[in-house]
Amino acid sequence: MSGEAGGWMWIIVDVGAVVLLGLGLLYGLFVWRKRRSPEVDRLRDRKTEELHRRPDPDEKAPIVGR
């Protein structure tokens, strides 16, 4: 392989890696959106509301002086 082929191989590998990364991200996004359902969203929202209504145990902690 000549010295010129090494430069071309670097470009091909670099572009190929970017394309594969983009395809992987698109696939993950598609699968993630497909799995979500309205029922799961409602359950998540209800549990989040419960967490927000619960009192914070650190709020009532006494302040220790120096």
mmCIF file as Biopython writes it, N, C-alpha, C and O atoms, coordinates in Angstrom:
data_model
#
loop_
_atom_site.group_PDB
_atom_site.id
_atom_site.type_symbol
_atom_site.label_atom_id
_atom_site.label_alt_id
_atom_site.label_comp_id
_atom_site.label_asym_id
_atom_site.label_entity_id
_atom_site.label_seq_id
_atom_site.pdbx_PDB_ins_code
_atom_site.Cartn_x
_atom_site.Cartn_y
_atom_site.Cartn_z
_atom_site.occupancy
_atom_site.B_iso_or_equiv
_atom_site.auth_seq_id
_atom_site.auth_asym_id
_atom_site.pdbx_PDB_model_num
ATOM 1   N N  . MET A ? 1  ? 0.856   -1.173 0.000  1.0 0.0 1  A 1 
ATOM 2   C CA . MET A ? 1  ? 0.000   0.000  0.000  1.0 0.0 1  A 1 
ATOM 3   C C  . MET A ? 1  ? 0.901   1.235  0.000  1.0 0.0 1  A 1 
ATOM 4   O O  . MET A ? 1  ? 1.852   1.320  0.777  1.0 0.0 1  A 1 
ATOM 5   N N  . SER A ? 2  ? 0.600   2.162  -0.853 1.0 0.0 2  A 1 
ATOM 6   C CA . SER A ? 2  ? 1.429   3.369  -0.935 1.0 0.0 2  A 1 
ATOM 7   C C  . SER A ? 2  ? 1.047   4.346  0.175  1.0 0.0 2  A 1 
ATOM 8   O O  . SER A ? 2  ? 0.051   4.147  0.871  1.0 0.0 2  A 1 
ATOM 9   N N  . GLY A ? 3  ? 1.835   5.390  0.332  1.0 0.0 3  A 1 
ATOM 10  C CA . GLY A ? 3  ? 1.574   6.394  1.354  1.0 0.0 3  A 1 
ATOM 11  C C  . GLY A ? 3  ? 0.276   7.135  1.107  1.0 0.0 3  A 1 
ATOM 12  O O  . GLY A ? 3  ? -0.376  7.583  2.051  1.0 0.0 3  A 1 
ATOM 13  N N  . GLU A ? 4  ? -0.102  7.268  -0.146 1.0 0.0 4  A 1 
ATOM 14  C CA . GLU A ? 4  ? -1.331  7.983  -0.495 1.0 0.0 4  A 1 
ATOM 15  C C  . GLU A ? 4  ? -2.576  7.201  -0.041 1.0 0.0 4  A 1 
ATOM 16  O O  . GLU A ? 4  ? -3.579  7.805  0.339  1.0 0.0 4  A 1 
ATOM 17  N N  . ALA A ? 5  ? -2.515  5.890  -0.080 1.0 0.0 5  A 1 
ATOM 18  C CA . ALA A ? 5  ? -3.666  5.060  0.301  1.0 0.0 5  A 1 
ATOM 19  C C  . ALA A ? 5  ? -3.961  5.190  1.798  1.0 0.0 5  A 1 
ATOM 20  O O  . ALA A ? 5  ? -5.115  5.074  2.211  1.0 0.0 5  A 1 
ATOM 21  N N  . GLY A ? 6  ? -2.936  5.427  2.607  1.0 0.0 6  A 1 
ATOM 22  C CA . GLY A ? 6  ? -3.148  5.569  4.040  1.0 0.0 6  A 1 
ATOM 23  C C  . GLY A ? 6  ? -4.022  6.771  4.358  1.0 0.0 6  A 1 
ATOM 24  O O  . GLY A ? 6  ? -4.861  6.701  5.257  1.0 0.0 6  A 1 
ATOM 25  N N  . GLY A ? 7  ? -3.840  7.872  3.637  1.0 0.0 7  A 1 
ATOM 26  C CA . GLY A ? 7  ? -4.673  9.058  3.836  1.0 0.0 7  A 1 
ATOM 27  C C  . GLY A ? 7  ? -6.118  8.804  3.462  1.0 0.0 7  A 1 
ATOM 28  O O  . GLY A ? 7  ? -7.039  9.223  4.163  1.0 0.0 7  A 1 
ATOM 29  N N  . TRP A ? 8  ? -6.307  8.110  2.345  1.0 0.0 8  A 1 
ATOM 30  C CA . TRP A ? 8  ? -7.675  7.796  1.919  1.0 0.0 8  A 1 
ATOM 31  C C  . TRP A ? 8  ? -8.358  6.849  2.890  1.0 0.0 8  A 1 
ATOM 32  O O  . TRP A ? 8  ? -9.548  6.983  3.175  1.0 0.0 8  A 1 
ATOM 33  N N  . MET A ? 9  ? -7.589  5.887  3.397  1.0 0.0 9  A 1 
ATOM 34  C CA . MET A ? 9  ? -8.171  4.944  4.365  1.0 0.0 9  A 1 
ATOM 35  C C  . MET A ? 9  ? -8.606  5.680  5.638  1.0 0.0 9  A 1 
ATOM 36  O O  . MET A ? 9  ? -9.639  5.352  6.222  1.0 0.0 9  A 1 
ATOM 37  N N  . TRP A ? 10 ? -7.828  6.662  6.061  1.0 0.0 10 A 1 
ATOM 38  C CA . TRP A ? 10 ? -8.175  7.435  7.252  1.0 0.0 10 A 1 
ATOM 39  C C  . TRP A ? 10 ? -9.494  8.163  7.034  1.0 0.0 10 A 1 
ATOM 40  O O  . TRP A ? 10 ? -10.345 8.179  7.923  1.0 0.0 10 A 1 
ATOM 41  N N  . ILE A ? 11 ? -9.672  8.761  5.873  1.0 0.0 11 A 1 
ATOM 42  C CA . ILE A ? 11 ? -10.921 9.477  5.565  1.0 0.0 11 A 1 
ATOM 43  C C  . ILE A ? 11 ? -12.098 8.503  5.533  1.0 0.0 11 A 1 
ATOM 44  O O  . ILE A ? 11 ? -13.162 8.797  6.078  1.0 0.0 11 A 1 
ATOM 45  N N  . ILE A ? 12 ? -11.913 7.358  4.905  1.0 0.0 12 A 1 
ATOM 46  C CA . ILE A ? 12 ? -13.002 6.374  4.807  1.0 0.0 12 A 1 
ATOM 47  C C  . ILE A ? 12 ? -13.382 5.865  6.196  1.0 0.0 12 A 1 
ATOM 48  O O  . ILE A ? 12 ? -14.569 5.761  6.508  1.0 0.0 12 A 1 
ATOM 49  N N  . VAL A ? 13 ? -12.403 5.548  7.027  1.0 0.0 13 A 1 
ATOM 50  C CA . VAL A ? 13 ? -12.686 5.054  8.370  1.0 0.0 13 A 1 
ATOM 51  C C  . VAL A ? 13 ? -13.357 6.152  9.202  1.0 0.0 13 A 1 
ATOM 52  O O  . VAL A ? 13 ? -14.303 5.884  9.941  1.0 0.0 13 A 1 
ATOM 53  N N  . ASP A ? 14 ? -12.868 7.375  9.079  1.0 0.0 14 A 1 
ATOM 54  C CA . ASP A ? 14 ? -13.424 8.487  9.849  1.0 0.0 14 A 1 
ATOM 55  C C  . ASP A ? 14 ? -14.883 8.750  9.459  1.0 0.0 14 A 1 
ATOM 56  O O  . ASP A ? 14 ? -15.742 8.885  10.330 1.0 0.0 14 A 1 
ATOM 57  N N  . VAL A ? 15 ? -15.158 8.822  8.174  1.0 0.0 15 A 1 
ATOM 58  C CA . VAL A ? 15 ? -16.536 9.053  7.707  1.0 0.0 15 A 1 
ATOM 59  C C  . VAL A ? 15 ? -17.409 7.858  8.072  1.0 0.0 15 A 1 
ATOM 60  O O  . VAL A ? 15 ? -18.559 8.040  8.474  1.0 0.0 15 A 1 
ATOM 61  N N  . GLY A ? 16 ? -16.895 6.662  7.943  1.0 0.0 16 A 1 
ATOM 62  C CA . GLY A ? 16 ? -17.657 5.467  8.302  1.0 0.0 16 A 1 
ATOM 63  C C  . GLY A ? 16 ? -18.033 5.455  9.771  1.0 0.0 16 A 1 
ATOM 64  O O  . GLY A ? 16 ? -19.145 5.062  10.124 1.0 0.0 16 A 1 
ATOM 65  N N  . ALA A ? 17 ? -17.114 5.883  10.637 1.0 0.0 17 A 1 
ATOM 66  C CA . ALA A ? 17 ? -17.402 5.921  12.071 1.0 0.0 17 A 1 
ATOM 67  C C  . ALA A ? 17 ? -18.509 6.930  12.371 1.0 0.0 17 A 1 
ATOM 68  O O  . ALA A ? 17 ? -19.390 6.659  13.188 1.0 0.0 17 A 1 
ATOM 69  N N  . VAL A ? 18 ? -18.469 8.084  11.719 1.0 0.0 18 A 1 
ATOM 70  C CA . VAL A ? 18 ? -19.503 9.096  11.941 1.0 0.0 18 A 1 
ATOM 71  C C  . VAL A ? 18 ? -20.859 8.596  11.450 1.0 0.0 18 A 1 
ATOM 72  O O  . VAL A ? 18 ? -21.880 8.808  12.105 1.0 0.0 18 A 1 
ATOM 73  N N  . VAL A ? 19 ? -20.864 7.940  10.310 1.0 0.0 19 A 1 
ATOM 74  C CA . VAL A ? 19 ? -22.126 7.404  9.773  1.0 0.0 19 A 1 
ATOM 75  C C  . VAL A ? 19 ? -22.681 6.325  10.700 1.0 0.0 19 A 1 
ATOM 76  O O  . VAL A ? 19 ? -23.880 6.311  10.978 1.0 0.0 19 A 1 
ATOM 77  N N  . LEU A ? 20 ? -21.830 5.426  11.179 1.0 0.0 20 A 1 
ATOM 78  C CA . LEU A ? 20 ? -22.294 4.382  12.094 1.0 0.0 20 A 1 
ATOM 79  C C  . LEU A ? 20 ? -22.813 4.968  13.401 1.0 0.0 20 A 1 
ATOM 80  O O  . LEU A ? 20 ? -23.822 4.498  13.928 1.0 0.0 20 A 1 
ATOM 81  N N  . LEU A ? 21 ? -22.148 5.975  13.926 1.0 0.0 21 A 1 
ATOM 82  C CA . LEU A ? 21 ? -22.615 6.624  15.148 1.0 0.0 21 A 1 
ATOM 83  C C  . LEU A ? 21 ? -23.983 7.265  14.922 1.0 0.0 21 A 1 
ATOM 84  O O  . LEU A ? 21 ? -24.871 7.134  15.764 1.0 0.0 21 A 1 
ATOM 85  N N  . GLY A ? 22 ? -24.161 7.952  13.803 1.0 0.0 22 A 1 
ATOM 86  C CA . GLY A ? 22 ? -25.455 8.564  13.497 1.0 0.0 22 A 1 
ATOM 87  C C  . GLY A ? 22 ? -26.557 7.532  13.350 1.0 0.0 22 A 1 
ATOM 88  O O  . GLY A ? 22 ? -27.666 7.729  13.847 1.0 0.0 22 A 1 
ATOM 89  N N  . LEU A ? 23 ? -26.261 6.442  12.676 1.0 0.0 23 A 1 
ATOM 90  C CA . LEU A ? 23 ? -27.261 5.381  12.517 1.0 0.0 23 A 1 
ATOM 91  C C  . LEU A ? 23 ? -27.622 4.761  13.864 1.0 0.0 23 A 1 
ATOM 92  O O  . LEU A ? 23 ? -28.788 4.456  14.116 1.0 0.0 23 A 1 
ATOM 93  N N  . GLY A ? 24 ? -26.633 4.577  14.722 1.0 0.0 24 A 1 
ATOM 94  C CA . GLY A ? 24 ? -26.901 4.039  16.059 1.0 0.0 24 A 1 
ATOM 95  C C  . GLY A ? 24 ? -27.779 4.972  16.879 1.0 0.0 24 A 1 
ATOM 96  O O  . GLY A ? 24 ? -28.687 4.523  17.578 1.0 0.0 24 A 1 
ATOM 97  N N  . LEU A ? 25 ? -27.507 6.268  16.794 1.0 0.0 25 A 1 
ATOM 98  C CA . LEU A ? 25 ? -28.337 7.240  17.513 1.0 0.0 25 A 1 
ATOM 99  C C  . LEU A ? 25 ? -29.771 7.258  16.984 1.0 0.0 25 A 1 
ATOM 100 O O  . LEU A ? 25 ? -30.723 7.311  17.763 1.0 0.0 25 A 1 
ATOM 101 N N  . LEU A ? 26 ? -29.919 7.216  15.684 1.0 0.0 26 A 1 
ATOM 102 C CA . LEU A ? 26 ? -31.274 7.194  15.101 1.0 0.0 26 A 1 
ATOM 103 C C  . LEU A ? 26 ? -32.036 5.936  15.503 1.0 0.0 26 A 1 
ATOM 104 O O  . LEU A ? 26 ? -33.222 6.005  15.823 1.0 0.0 26 A 1 
ATOM 105 N N  . TYR A ? 27 ? -31.362 4.793  15.487 1.0 0.0 27 A 1 
ATOM 106 C CA . TYR A ? 27 ? -32.002 3.544  15.893 1.0 0.0 27 A 1 
ATOM 107 C C  . TYR A ? 27 ? -32.434 3.609  17.360 1.0 0.0 27 A 1 
ATOM 108 O O  . TYR A ? 27 ? -33.552 3.217  17.693 1.0 0.0 27 A 1 
ATOM 109 N N  . GLY A ? 28 ? -31.561 4.097  18.231 1.0 0.0 28 A 1 
ATOM 110 C CA . GLY A ? 28 ? -31.900 4.211  19.644 1.0 0.0 28 A 1 
ATOM 111 C C  . GLY A ? 28 ? -33.067 5.145  19.883 1.0 0.0 28 A 1 
ATOM 112 O O  . GLY A ? 28 ? -33.934 4.865  20.711 1.0 0.0 28 A 1 
ATOM 113 N N  . LEU A ? 29 ? -33.093 6.251  19.165 1.0 0.0 29 A 1 
ATOM 114 C CA . LEU A ? 29 ? -34.202 7.198  19.299 1.0 0.0 29 A 1 
ATOM 115 C C  . LEU A ? 29 ? -35.514 6.571  18.852 1.0 0.0 29 A 1 
ATOM 116 O O  . LEU A ? 29 ? -36.547 6.749  19.498 1.0 0.0 29 A 1 
ATOM 117 N N  . PHE A ? 30 ? -35.470 5.841  17.749 1.0 0.0 30 A 1 
ATOM 118 C CA . PHE A ? 30 ? -36.674 5.195  17.241 1.0 0.0 30 A 1 
ATOM 119 C C  . PHE A ? 30 ? -37.195 4.149  18.226 1.0 0.0 30 A 1 
ATOM 120 O O  . PHE A ? 30 ? -38.396 4.096  18.491 1.0 0.0 30 A 1 
ATOM 121 N N  . VAL A ? 31 ? -36.318 3.329  18.763 1.0 0.0 31 A 1 
ATOM 122 C CA . VAL A ? 31 ? -36.724 2.276  19.698 1.0 0.0 31 A 1 
ATOM 123 C C  . VAL A ? 31 ? -37.243 2.893  20.992 1.0 0.0 31 A 1 
ATOM 124 O O  . VAL A ? 31 ? -38.227 2.406  21.549 1.0 0.0 31 A 1 
ATOM 125 N N  . TRP A ? 32 ? -36.603 3.955  21.481 1.0 0.0 32 A 1 
ATOM 126 C CA . TRP A ? 32 ? -37.012 4.590  22.730 1.0 0.0 32 A 1 
ATOM 127 C C  . TRP A ? 32 ? -38.395 5.209  22.594 1.0 0.0 32 A 1 
ATOM 128 O O  . TRP A ? 32 ? -39.215 5.077  23.503 1.0 0.0 32 A 1 
ATOM 129 N N  . ARG A ? 33 ? -38.670 5.872  21.496 1.0 0.0 33 A 1 
ATOM 130 C CA . ARG A ? 33 ? -39.986 6.491  21.302 1.0 0.0 33 A 1 
ATOM 131 C C  . ARG A ? 33 ? -41.080 5.453  21.086 1.0 0.0 33 A 1 
ATOM 132 O O  . ARG A ? 33 ? -42.229 5.662  21.476 1.0 0.0 33 A 1 
ATOM 133 N N  . LYS A ? 34 ? -40.722 4.348  20.472 1.0 0.0 34 A 1 
ATOM 134 C CA . LYS A ? 34 ? -41.720 3.313  20.183 1.0 0.0 34 A 1 
ATOM 135 C C  . LYS A ? 34 ? -42.182 2.629  21.475 1.0 0.0 34 A 1 
ATOM 136 O O  . LYS A ? 34 ? -43.349 2.251  21.583 1.0 0.0 34 A 1 
ATOM 137 N N  . ARG A ? 35 ? -41.290 2.465  22.453 1.0 0.0 35 A 1 
ATOM 138 C CA . ARG A ? 35 ? -41.636 1.764  23.688 1.0 0.0 35 A 1 
ATOM 139 C C  . ARG A ? 35 ? -42.537 2.573  24.603 1.0 0.0 35 A 1 
ATOM 140 O O  . ARG A ? 35 ? -43.268 1.994  25.407 1.0 0.0 35 A 1 
ATOM 141 N N  . ARG A ? 36 ? -42.505 3.880  24.505 1.0 0.0 36 A 1 
ATOM 142 C CA . ARG A ? 36 ? -43.299 4.709  25.409 1.0 0.0 36 A 1 
ATOM 143 C C  . ARG A ? 36 ? -44.776 4.601  25.066 1.0 0.0 36 A 1 
ATOM 144 O O  . ARG A ? 36 ? -45.162 4.607  23.897 1.0 0.0 36 A 1 
ATOM 145 N N  . SER A ? 37 ? -45.579 4.504  26.088 1.0 0.0 37 A 1 
ATOM 146 C CA . SER A ? 37 ? -47.018 4.425  25.889 1.0 0.0 37 A 1 
ATOM 147 C C  . SER A ? 37 ? -47.686 5.456  26.801 1.0 0.0 37 A 1 
ATOM 148 O O  . SER A ? 37 ? -47.081 5.899  27.778 1.0 0.0 37 A 1 
ATOM 149 N N  . PRO A ? 38 ? -48.925 5.840  26.491 1.0 0.0 38 A 1 
ATOM 150 C CA . PRO A ? 38 ? -49.631 6.795  27.352 1.0 0.0 38 A 1 
ATOM 151 C C  . PRO A ? 38 ? -49.798 6.284  28.785 1.0 0.0 38 A 1 
ATOM 152 O O  . PRO A ? 38 ? -49.757 7.067  29.734 1.0 0.0 38 A 1 
ATOM 153 N N  . GLU A ? 39 ? -49.985 4.985  28.936 1.0 0.0 39 A 1 
ATOM 154 C CA . GLU A ? 39 ? -50.150 4.418  30.279 1.0 0.0 39 A 1 
ATOM 155 C C  . GLU A ? 39 ? -48.876 4.594  31.114 1.0 0.0 39 A 1 
ATOM 156 O O  . GLU A ? 39 ? -48.947 4.939  32.293 1.0 0.0 39 A 1 
ATOM 157 N N  . VAL A ? 40 ? -47.730 4.360  30.506 1.0 0.0 40 A 1 
ATOM 158 C CA . VAL A ? 40 ? -46.457 4.524  31.203 1.0 0.0 40 A 1 
ATOM 159 C C  . VAL A ? 40 ? -46.233 5.997  31.536 1.0 0.0 40 A 1 
ATOM 160 O O  . VAL A ? 40 ? -45.729 6.317  32.613 1.0 0.0 40 A 1 
ATOM 161 N N  . ASP A ? 41 ? -46.599 6.888  30.633 1.0 0.0 41 A 1 
ATOM 162 C CA . ASP A ? 41 ? -46.458 8.327  30.885 1.0 0.0 41 A 1 
ATOM 163 C C  . ASP A ? 41 ? -47.330 8.774  32.054 1.0 0.0 41 A 1 
ATOM 164 O O  . ASP A ? 41 ? -46.893 9.570  32.885 1.0 0.0 41 A 1 
ATOM 165 N N  . ARG A ? 42 ? -48.556 8.270  32.124 1.0 0.0 42 A 1 
ATOM 166 C CA . ARG A ? 42 ? -49.447 8.628  33.230 1.0 0.0 42 A 1 
ATOM 167 C C  . ARG A ? 42 ? -48.902 8.120  34.566 1.0 0.0 42 A 1 
ATOM 168 O O  . ARG A ? 42 ? -48.940 8.835  35.567 1.0 0.0 42 A 1 
ATOM 169 N N  . LEU A ? 43 ? -48.400 6.895  34.578 1.0 0.0 43 A 1 
ATOM 170 C CA . LEU A ? 43 ? -47.828 6.329  35.793 1.0 0.0 43 A 1 
ATOM 171 C C  . LEU A ? 43 ? -46.617 7.142  36.241 1.0 0.0 43 A 1 
ATOM 172 O O  . LEU A ? 43 ? -46.475 7.437  37.428 1.0 0.0 43 A 1 
ATOM 173 N N  . ARG A ? 44 ? -45.749 7.503  35.310 1.0 0.0 44 A 1 
ATOM 174 C CA . ARG A ? 44 ? -44.571 8.303  35.643 1.0 0.0 44 A 1 
ATOM 175 C C  . ARG A ? 44 ? -44.977 9.662  36.214 1.0 0.0 44 A 1 
ATOM 176 O O  . ARG A ? 44 ? -44.400 10.118 37.201 1.0 0.0 44 A 1 
ATOM 177 N N  . ASP A ? 45 ? -45.966 10.305 35.597 1.0 0.0 45 A 1 
ATOM 178 C CA . ASP A ? 45 ? -46.424 11.608 36.080 1.0 0.0 45 A 1 
ATOM 179 C C  . ASP A ? 45 ? -47.035 11.506 37.480 1.0 0.0 45 A 1 
ATOM 180 O O  . ASP A ? 45 ? -46.818 12.377 38.322 1.0 0.0 45 A 1 
ATOM 181 N N  . ARG A ? 46 ? -47.797 10.439 37.721 1.0 0.0 46 A 1 
ATOM 182 C CA . ARG A ? 46 ? -48.417 10.258 39.043 1.0 0.0 46 A 1 
ATOM 183 C C  . ARG A ? 46 ? -47.354 10.042 40.113 1.0 0.0 46 A 1 
ATOM 184 O O  . ARG A ? 46 ? -47.444 10.616 41.198 1.0 0.0 46 A 1 
ATOM 185 N N  . LYS A ? 47 ? -46.354 9.225  39.823 1.0 0.0 47 A 1 
ATOM 186 C CA . LYS A ? 47 ? -45.286 8.979  40.790 1.0 0.0 47 A 1 
ATOM 187 C C  . LYS A ? 47 ? -44.464 10.243 41.037 1.0 0.0 47 A 1 
ATOM 188 O O  . LYS A ? 47 ? -44.020 10.477 42.161 1.0 0.0 47 A 1 
ATOM 189 N N  . THR A ? 48 ? -44.257 11.050 40.014 1.0 0.0 48 A 1 
ATOM 190 C CA . THR A ? 48 ? -43.538 12.313 40.188 1.0 0.0 48 A 1 
ATOM 191 C C  . THR A ? 48 ? -44.314 13.256 41.089 1.0 0.0 48 A 1 
ATOM 192 O O  . THR A ? 48 ? -43.726 13.921 41.942 1.0 0.0 48 A 1 
ATOM 193 N N  . GLU A ? 49 ? -45.624 13.321 40.911 1.0 0.0 49 A 1 
ATOM 194 C CA . GLU A ? 49 ? -46.462 14.159 41.780 1.0 0.0 49 A 1 
ATOM 195 C C  . GLU A ? 49 ? -46.384 13.694 43.235 1.0 0.0 49 A 1 
ATOM 196 O O  . GLU A ? 49 ? -46.323 14.518 44.147 1.0 0.0 49 A 1 
ATOM 197 N N  . GLU A ? 50 ? -46.386 12.386 43.451 1.0 0.0 50 A 1 
ATOM 198 C CA . GLU A ? 50 ? -46.275 11.860 44.813 1.0 0.0 50 A 1 
ATOM 199 C C  . GLU A ? 50 ? -44.950 12.264 45.447 1.0 0.0 50 A 1 
ATOM 200 O O  . GLU A ? 50 ? -44.907 12.614 46.627 1.0 0.0 50 A 1 
ATOM 201 N N  . LEU A ? 51 ? -43.885 12.217 44.682 1.0 0.0 51 A 1 
ATOM 202 C CA . LEU A ? 51 ? -42.583 12.606 45.214 1.0 0.0 51 A 1 
ATOM 203 C C  . LEU A ? 51 ? -42.544 14.089 45.570 1.0 0.0 51 A 1 
ATOM 204 O O  . LEU A ? 51 ? -41.912 14.470 46.555 1.0 0.0 51 A 1 
ATOM 205 N N  . HIS A ? 52 ? -43.200 14.913 44.794 1.0 0.0 52 A 1 
ATOM 206 C CA . HIS A ? 52 ? -43.197 16.349 45.045 1.0 0.0 52 A 1 
ATOM 207 C C  . HIS A ? 52 ? -44.053 16.708 46.258 1.0 0.0 52 A 1 
ATOM 208 O O  . HIS A ? 52 ? -43.793 17.716 46.915 1.0 0.0 52 A 1 
ATOM 209 N N  . ARG A ? 53 ? -45.042 15.920 46.557 1.0 0.0 53 A 1 
ATOM 210 C CA . ARG A ? 53 ? -45.920 16.201 47.701 1.0 0.0 53 A 1 
ATOM 211 C C  . ARG A ? 53 ? -45.311 15.733 49.018 1.0 0.0 53 A 1 
ATOM 212 O O  . ARG A ? 53 ? -45.667 16.240 50.082 1.0 0.0 53 A 1 
ATOM 213 N N  . ARG A ? 54 ? -44.404 14.777 48.953 1.0 0.0 54 A 1 
ATOM 214 C CA . ARG A ? 54 ? -43.790 14.226 50.153 1.0 0.0 54 A 1 
ATOM 215 C C  . ARG A ? 54 ? -42.891 15.287 50.800 1.0 0.0 54 A 1 
ATOM 216 O O  . ARG A ? 54 ? -42.141 15.968 50.101 1.0 0.0 54 A 1 
ATOM 217 N N  . PRO A ? 55 ? -42.963 15.434 52.146 1.0 0.0 55 A 1 
ATOM 218 C CA . PRO A ? 55 ? -42.117 16.449 52.799 1.0 0.0 55 A 1 
ATOM 219 C C  . PRO A ? 55 ? -40.635 16.066 52.714 1.0 0.0 55 A 1 
ATOM 220 O O  . PRO A ? 55 ? -40.278 14.888 52.713 1.0 0.0 55 A 1 
ATOM 221 N N  . ASP A ? 56 ? -39.805 17.072 52.643 1.0 0.0 56 A 1 
ATOM 222 C CA . ASP A ? 56 ? -38.373 16.866 52.555 1.0 0.0 56 A 1 
ATOM 223 C C  . ASP A ? 56 ? -37.806 16.684 53.964 1.0 0.0 56 A 1 
ATOM 224 O O  . ASP A ? 56 ? -37.948 17.586 54.790 1.0 0.0 56 A 1 
ATOM 225 N N  . PRO A ? 57 ? -37.176 15.562 54.264 1.0 0.0 57 A 1 
ATOM 226 C CA . PRO A ? 57 ? -36.661 15.344 55.621 1.0 0.0 57 A 1 
ATOM 227 C C  . PRO A ? 57 ? -35.527 16.305 55.978 1.0 0.0 57 A 1 
ATOM 228 O O  . PRO A ? 57 ? -35.311 16.568 57.161 1.0 0.0 57 A 1 
ATOM 229 N N  . ASP A ? 58 ? -34.812 16.824 55.020 1.0 0.0 58 A 1 
ATOM 230 C CA . ASP A ? 58 ? -33.702 17.741 55.308 1.0 0.0 58 A 1 
ATOM 231 C C  . ASP A ? 58 ? -34.190 19.138 55.658 1.0 0.0 58 A 1 
ATOM 232 O O  . ASP A ? 58 ? -33.456 19.918 56.266 1.0 0.0 58 A 1 
ATOM 233 N N  . GLU A ? 59 ? -35.416 19.460 55.283 1.0 0.0 59 A 1 
ATOM 234 C CA . GLU A ? 59 ? -35.939 20.800 55.542 1.0 0.0 59 A 1 
ATOM 235 C C  . GLU A ? 59 ? -36.097 21.070 57.031 1.0 0.0 59 A 1 
ATOM 236 O O  . GLU A ? 59 ? -35.889 22.201 57.469 1.0 0.0 59 A 1 
ATOM 237 N N  . LYS A ? 60 ? -36.459 20.067 57.816 1.0 0.0 60 A 1 
ATOM 238 C CA . LYS A ? 60 ? -36.740 20.241 59.233 1.0 0.0 60 A 1 
ATOM 239 C C  . LYS A ? 60 ? -35.537 19.943 60.119 1.0 0.0 60 A 1 
ATOM 240 O O  . LYS A ? 60 ? -35.662 19.923 61.344 1.0 0.0 60 A 1 
ATOM 241 N N  . ALA A ? 61 ? -34.385 19.713 59.521 1.0 0.0 61 A 1 
ATOM 242 C CA . ALA A ? 61 ? -33.201 19.405 60.303 1.0 0.0 61 A 1 
ATOM 243 C C  . ALA A ? 61 ? -32.736 20.661 61.055 1.0 0.0 61 A 1 
ATOM 244 O O  . ALA A ? 61 ? -32.736 21.761 60.502 1.0 0.0 61 A 1 
ATOM 245 N N  . PRO A ? 62 ? -32.344 20.485 62.310 1.0 0.0 62 A 1 
ATOM 246 C CA . PRO A ? 62 ? -31.895 21.662 63.090 1.0 0.0 62 A 1 
ATOM 247 C C  . PRO A ? 62 ? -30.572 22.186 62.543 1.0 0.0 62 A 1 
ATOM 248 O O  . PRO A ? 62 ? -29.743 21.432 62.035 1.0 0.0 62 A 1 
ATOM 249 N N  . ILE A ? 63 ? -30.401 23.482 62.661 1.0 0.0 63 A 1 
ATOM 250 C CA . ILE A ? 63 ? -29.170 24.113 62.210 1.0 0.0 63 A 1 
ATOM 251 C C  . ILE A ? 63 ? -28.181 24.069 63.370 1.0 0.0 63 A 1 
ATOM 252 O O  . ILE A ? 63 ? -28.469 24.558 64.463 1.0 0.0 63 A 1 
ATOM 253 N N  . VAL A ? 64 ? -27.047 23.495 63.130 1.0 0.0 64 A 1 
ATOM 254 C CA . VAL A ? 64 ? -26.021 23.343 64.165 1.0 0.0 64 A 1 
ATOM 255 C C  . VAL A ? 64 ? -25.114 24.567 64.102 1.0 0.0 64 A 1 
ATOM 256 O O  . VAL A ? 64 ? -24.597 24.919 63.042 1.0 0.0 64 A 1 
ATOM 257 N N  . GLY A ? 65 ? -24.931 25.208 65.253 1.0 0.0 65 A 1 
ATOM 258 C CA . GLY A ? 65 ? -24.061 26.384 65.330 1.0 0.0 65 A 1 
ATOM 259 C C  . GLY A ? 65 ? -22.605 26.013 65.299 1.0 0.0 65 A 1 
ATOM 260 O O  . GLY A ? 65 ? -22.244 24.837 65.347 1.0 0.0 65 A 1 
ATOM 261 N N  . ARG A ? 66 ? -21.767 27.037 65.218 1.0 0.0 66 A 1 
ATOM 262 C CA . ARG A ? 66 ? -20.321 26.777 65.168 1.0 0.0 66 A 1 
ATOM 263 C C  . ARG A ? 66 ? -19.767 26.578 66.517 1.0 0.0 66 A 1 
ATOM 264 O O  . ARG A ? 66 ? -18.566 26.349 66.664 1.0 0.0 66 A 1 
#
